[in-house]
Amino acid sequence: MAFIGWIAAALTTFSFLPQAIKTVKEKNTSGISLGMYSMFTAGVFLWMVYGFIIGDIPLMLSNIVTFLFASIVLTMKLKYK
């Protein structure tokens, strides 16, 4: 069953990579909601913390990477708004 967790973690984590790449390339964040991305990034951070608390490696790793991607997009949104 752990295999399913790793696949789910990889899919949900790397689904944000295209948005991060596009945002960095185009420097255009007009279609991104600041409120949504702020809440999303905070939520991912808390999932990451929770993963550390319970010692769940897929939860920790996937949310570390997702937090990095989301932080890039959020930073760009704040910079180019």
Residue pairs with C-beta under 8 A, 6 or more apart in sequence:
2 58
5 58
5 59
6 58
8 58
9 58
9 59
9 61
9 62
10 62
12 62
12 66
13 62
13 63
13 65
13 66
13 69
14 65
16 66
16 69
16 70
16 73
17 69
19 32
19 69
19 73
20 69
20 70
20 72
20 73
23 29
23 32
23 72
23 73
23 76
23 77
24 72
24 76
27 76
27 80
28 80
29 73
29 76
29 77
29 80
29 81
32 73
32 77
34 77
34 78
34 81
37 70
37 73
37 74
37 77
38 74
40 70
41 67
41 70
41 71
41 74
44 63
44 66
44 67
44 70
45 63
45 67
47 59
47 63
48 59
48 60
48 63
48 64
48 67
50 59
51 57
51 58
51 59
51 60
51 61
51 63
52 60
